[in-house]
Amino acid sequence: MSGGARVVAFADLPGLAGRDLGVSDWLALDQGRIDRFAAATDDRQWIHVDVERAQREIGGPIAHGFLTLSLLPRLQDDLLRIDGADRVLNVGVNKVRFIAPAPSGVRIRLRQTVVAVEARAGGWQIVSDCVIEGEGQARPLCAAQSVMLALPPSDAESHAA
């Protein structure tokens, strides 16, 4: 998590609705990360992992769209820390679009705006519009609506100490 992350008390989460959280730190999307993702997902399409062929045919390898998307929680950690939450769970994503390819070696960052915070399952469901940008890229790489659930400590845990 970045030293610049916004720290919000669990009870104050509803006040984030409609707020722009800014941008995360840059994170390198290098070929090593792409290769590890390809191995983990068995998606070894040449546009991702065959550096020589990709260089010849499309100007260089590109990251998997789902790799870019999978880094969303890591990038969100740079922007928000919830004080007093026992767990923050990824519930899902809405409206995912891979807008432009992410070239191997590009640095990426997240631009995040909280759309809504609603009471759910004893905690707060946080819905955010997220845009992943690539340094020097004319268009965003990925846009998605993130859905997270922040849960407070259980009563047993909070009374145990």
Phi, psi and omega in degrees: 000139179289150175296344182267008182296140175286130177256123182234133176293144182310313183293339183266003183304320180303334179290350178280343183305128180085001184266139173275123180272356178090209182238148178282176169291163175284147178226129182286134176250074187271170184297326177300316178295318179298315180297319179295321177295318178301317180293320182291330185252358184060026176254088184253036178303140188302330181296342179261320193242344179265089188301314183296311181296316180299322178297316180293315191265330183227011177089001178139160181292153177237152179287153172297140175302320181289337172294312179304312179297320183294341178277358180306309180300322178298316179291324179297329178300334178287342188253332187212132170234132183255111180280125179097001176271134176283321181214146170235113186253142172279115180273325180163188177224147177245154169051046180285134175222133173262104191275317182218152179291148178258105181294144176306133179096350180290149171264138182242157174211163182251138170246121188230135175232128178282123181271314184207150172228119184231146175297132181201131173053037180081004180223212180235128172269125183248120178251125183229142169276127185234132177233122177262122182254153174249134181301126179079003180269136183291327183240154174300154179274321186208144173228136180206158173253114183275140176235117180237155177236118177261125182244141178280167173301146177293158180302321180299320180289319185287336179263353185289328184280000000 
